[in-house]
């Protein structure tokens, strides 16, 4: 039985680029792998056929020979084909072809790095999170805050190497410093973290007594943090390189400070706008007048209340809100009136209020309007 055209096997045109050939093979390898086609007795043969095609077409010289002579280029002693011209010969060729796309299909196994090269394998330290609670006044003005951060820092005794003074880590004999090992599993060549050195590529024969070979120790550090004006709950401040120390002299991680602004007794915040609910007496709301209100900077502002003000009425103080985190103008402060009804009235007060109510029948437009609407509603229900 004659062999199928290699381009036809991979489902590509004869002028396909190297990237197109590789992409087509990846698709075929996943589609035809025997582990995914246990009910298809031809899957293994088709998988081998795809590997054979890719083994030739991925190589520029073999591809040129195939384009000119076809399958004859690898028969009858012309050479250049896999295993000396006899076509695809077995599992060793599976590994050769499939390893070219292994990383693309599955990524770096267990966090291993591509490429070779032994030597020292530094590992970046972890990022840390610190929750910082501040007052609204501090968020308004900004501040410089010193915090104590428990973290892992480089060991001073061994300078972060993990080895006892005067000694050096040795190359791991299992992975030859690669930090990862390969093992054949069926048609796959699987890469995984070296179990001997845990992916570091090195073994410490004489661990440092201060850090037990870790290269870092637990310690509290004092850091000065600049809190800019205008921060709010959820604001994140990044301090590069202030996180956990790396292993084997690797770079430190980052420290992320998450801000929480505490609730305030007088002000509520919405972005850079502040709200302040101010109680006023019934007589002040009716007659009007001036009231004094606090501001977030610790000052005071006088606000004029119009006569006949109702509960919920708002007045705006321009620029008395929170500053913008990224600069620019500050927000406003909204004063909301809460007209207060007097309680625990004396007999004299009750008498005066009854007299006042008799004289005020025409001074309550909202009540009069509501009564008219209510009467109209009842009449409509009767009819």
Secondary structure by P-SEA (a helix, b strand, c coil): cccccccccccccccccaaaaaaaaaaaaaaccccccccccaaaaaaaaaaaaaaccccaaaaaaaaaccccccccccccccccccccccaaaaaaaaaacccccccccccccccccccbbbbbbbbbbbbbbbccccccbbbbbbbbbbcccccccccccccccccccccccccccccbbbbbcccccccccccccccccccccccccccccccbbbbbbbbbbbbcccccccbbbbbcccccccccccbbbbbbbbbbbcccccccccccbbbbbbbbccccccbbbbbbbcccccbbbbbbbcccccccbbbbbcccccccccccbbbbbbbbbbbcccccccaaaaaaaaaaaaacccccaaaaaaaaaaaaaaaaaac
